[in-house]
Amino acid sequence: MKRTLKITATLALFAVLVVAWLCLGIVKDPEFAEYAVCMKAHPTFKVYFYSPLGMSDKVLADLPPDLQAEERAYRWYVLGEM
């Protein structure tokens, strides 16, 4: 009985940690460069988000492809925009 309870508790803890990993992230504020924990708009295994554009006047097309992908991820998962 104790062993079953211990296994169940371990699996429940693991499930909570996976759900937290999918739903929570760390975001770098584009204006003040401060870090905060955020609730993701969509679940993903990616944890760290930042905006390469920040507060600049550039547009998405001005960035290289890898930074465009990072900006899109920031907008989709943190802001909930497309």
N, C-alpha and C positions, 0 to 999 in steps of 0.2 A: 504494500500500500504506500509506504513512504517513498519507494523508488518511483512509482508511477506519478506521485505528486511532484517529486523533484524534476522528473522529465517534463511534465506538463508545465511547471513553472519556468523551466529553462526555455522551452519552446515559446511560451507566451512572451517572455522577456525578449527573445530573439525577434519575434514578430513585431513587437513594439519598436525595437530599434530599427528594423528595416522600414517600417512605416514612417518613423521620424526621419530617417535618411532620405526617403523619397519625398517628403513633404516640407522639410526644413532646409534652409540654405544660408550661406553667408554672403552678404552683398556689400560691395564697397560703394559708398555714396559718391556720385559723380561730382558733386560740388565741393564737399568738405573733406573727402578722402577718409572718411570714418567707416568703420566696419560695424555691421549689425546683423542680427539673425532675422531672417525673413521667412514667411510662409510662401512657398512656391505656388504659382497659379496653376501649374500642371506638374504632376509627379515626374521626377527624373532622378537618375543616380548622380548627376552633376551637382556639386555642392557649392562651389565658389562662383560668383557672378560679379562682373564689372562691366561698365560701359566704356568702350574705347573712345567713343565720341565725347563723352563727358559733357561739359558745358560749352564746348567749342561750336563754331558756326559751320563746321564741316557737315557734309551729308554722307549717307551710307556709301554711295558710289565712290567717294574719295578714299575709302579705306582699302587696304589689301584684302584678298579673299578670306584669309584666316581671321582677321579682325572683324570683317563683315559677319562671319559666322558667330563670333563672340557677341557682337552687338545684337544680332537677331536672337540669340539665346537669352541675353539679358532682357530684351523687350518681351519675349514670349513667356519666360518662366517667372520673371520678377514683376513686370508691369502687366502681363496678361494681354499684351497687344500682339498683333501679327506684323 
